[in-house]
């Protein structure tokens, strides 16, 4: 009786929900009770067997995932055993596990941008048939950014983390009367949340005062991370990175200018910016003597925490845009986000799918995002209405975050995505180190991209790219141009 009481407490289910019977018919599923349905269906499939699932997940996510693991076990008797790995290593580890035929995991939480490569290596399985069988019709319509869940017309995962790139500003500096006067006297317009990259770069330079122990910014300049900022700067100039026939356009004027701007204003960032990884970046900005930073909701959870000197002292904005044909073009960007997938080596793929459905349901995902010590961020509309989540993030942050999620451009979800971006990162970093000119760096990247596309199968890759272009937000898609 104690176990049954505990289960009811954890899940809030009726006693009927724990009966090991056939799952309810699809017509009986509702969004509010989806976690109940998924648990009931998984228990029926387990049919009294001792089922254990292995879950590979990024370090720092246990606070988010454990509530779902505990509730699922209480409801079904199925144990989900988590294994943590460094955040930048999970996609590689999952691929190696597949290629070695080790079969250590049934589920994983890789970064969304890695999905095309995980599909190509056979590391994960399509979930479309399971989705048709188990999901309400409106389940995925409730996700603010669903683009990363599918590839080549198949559903492969569950977005469970809303990682739209945002800007953080030191509000005390931004609103200071003296700073505002000096800035307007210098640049001829008011100091406020910047709308364009040009304005942001001017503000970073204005606030970079090493003699006053103040830095203009701590935007990422580490290999693998710097490409994300360049990607937004480039799109904000109003061009597609690839033509309709997959010809690279990044080495034309817009791409070169975006890289030149990025390089020029790097000198006004913290001198440590080139060495700071994800968590060290947060710690540095939390010291309170840097004007601006770039990041995600996980950044905000840390900076809004009890040990941060920036708690309650920040203003927020979308990533800056550019002026295209006389009007502001904003291109917010979804560039990370953890995403539940089922591995190709799973011996219990449908039960693994049902755990992912359970964890991604409205009820359980809300519990997950609430966790102050975890880094999962809102991705469903109801998350933004939850009182605990609003307290954790702040209303000001969530307002900007929701808008950016709804209007985010996607990552480059093509086969060999990792290779495309690795080549891009290498070229950008060589230019940042002044080893090569921006023009030559991007020219070589473009040449490499053409070879990657050819190896991937040019016609198929062209079709993927045209499908991806169609998934850009309409307001952005209608403004982007090709050079030819």
URWOZI-V298761 format. One record per pair of residues at least 24 apart in sequence whose C-alpha atoms are under 7 Angstrom apart, sorted by sequence separation. I is the first residue (numbers start at 1). J is the second residue. If there is no record, write none. Layout:
{{I,J} {I,J}}
This chain:
{{20,44} {234,258} {286,310} {55,80} {57,82} {59,84} {98,123} {233,258} {52,78} {53,79} {54,80} {55,81} {56,82} {57,83} {58,84} {59,85} {95,121} {128,154} {51,78} {52,79} {53,80} {54,81} {55,82} {56,83} {57,84} {58,85} {59,86} {128,155} {51,79} {52,80} {53,81} {54,82} {55,83} {56,84} {57,85} {58,86} {59,87} {95,123} {126,154} {127,155} {230,258} {58,87} {94,123} {126,155} {127,156} {230,259} {420,449} {126,156} {125,156} {58,90} {39,72} {43,76} {42,76} {116,151} {39,75} {112,148} {39,76} {415,456} {414,461} {56,105} {54,104} {55,105} {414,464} {54,105} {55,106} {56,107} {57,108} {58,109} {218,269} {414,465} {54,106} {55,107} {56,108} {57,109} {216,268} {217,269} {218,270} {221,273} {222,274} {53,106} {54,107} {55,108} {56,109} {215,268} {216,269} {217,270} {220,273} {221,274} {222,275} {215,269} {219,273} {220,274} {222,276} {215,270} {218,273} {222,277} {18,75} {11,71} {208,268} {10,71} {410,472} {205,268} {409,472} {201,265} {204,268} {409,473} {408,473} {407,473} {7,74} {218,285} {7,75} {301,372} {332,404} {217,290} {215,289} {216,290} {217,291} {218,292} {219,293} {334,408} {214,289} {215,290} {216,291} {217,292} {218,293} {219,294} {332,407} {333,408} {334,409} {213,289} {214,290} {215,291} {216,292} {217,293} {332,408} {333,409} {334,410} {335,411} {298,375} {331,408} {332,409} {333,410} {334,411} {298,376} {331,409} {298,377} {297,377} {316,397} {318,400} {317,400} {207,291} {316,400} {236,321} {237,322} {236,322} {238,324} {318,404} {237,324} {304,393} {301,392} {301,393} {236,329} {300,393} {236,330} {236,331} {235,331} {232,331} {232,333} {30,136} {29,136} {26,134} {31,139} {170,291} {169,291} {170,292} {169,292} {197,320} {168,292} {169,293} {193,317} {196,320} {197,321} {168,293} {195,320} {196,321} {197,322} {167,293} {168,294} {194,320} {195,321} {196,322} {167,294} {166,294} {167,295} {165,294} {166,295} {165,295} {166,296} {165,296} {164,296} {163,296} {163,297} {172,313} {171,313} {170,313} {171,314} {170,314} {171,315} {169,314} {170,315} {331,476} {168,314} {169,315} {168,315} {169,316} {168,316} {167,316} {168,317} {167,317} {166,317} {167,318} {166,318} {167,319} {166,319} {165,319} {165,332} {164,332} {165,333} {164,333} {165,334} {263,432} {164,334} {163,334} {164,335} {163,335} {163,336} {163,337} {162,337} {161,337} {161,338} {160,338} {260,438} {159,338} {160,339} {259,438} {159,339} {160,340} {158,339} {159,340} {157,339} {158,340} {256,438} {157,340} {158,341} {256,439} {157,341} {156,341} {251,439} {251,442} {250,442} {251,443} {251,446} {250,446} {227,424} {224,422} {227,425} {248,446} {226,425} {160,360} {224,425} {158,360} {223,425} {247,450} {223,429} {162,376} {163,377} {161,376} {162,377} {161,377} {162,378} {246,462} {124,341} {125,342} {161,378} {162,379} {245,462} {124,342} {125,343} {161,379} {124,343} {125,344} {160,379} {123,343} {124,344} {123,344} {113,335} {122,344} {244,466} {113,336} {112,336} {111,336} {112,337} {111,337} {112,338} {111,338} {112,339} {110,338} {111,339} {109,338} {110,339} {109,339} {109,340} {108,340} {109,341} {107,340} {108,341} {107,341} {108,342} {145,379} {107,342} {144,379} {106,342} {107,343} {143,379} {144,380} {106,343} {143,380} {164,401} {105,343} {142,380} {106,345} {142,381} {243,482} {106,346} {164,404} {240,480} {105,346} {164,405} {238,479} {239,480} {240,481} {103,345} {238,480} {239,481} {240,482} {103,346} {106,349} {238,481} {239,482} {164,408} {107,352} {106,352} {98,345} {145,405} {144,405} {145,406} {144,406} {68,359} {120,415} {68,364} {116,413} {113,411} {116,414} {117,415} {53,352} {116,415} {117,416} {113,413} {116,416} {117,417} {67,368} {116,417} {117,418} {65,368} {64,368} {114,418} {64,369} {64,371} {63,371} {42,351} {63,373} {64,374} {63,374} {42,354} {62,374} {64,376} {61,374} {60,374} {61,375} {60,375} {38,354} {38,357} {39,358} {38,358} {35,358} {35,361} {34,361} {35,363} {35,364} {32,362} {31,362} {32,363}}
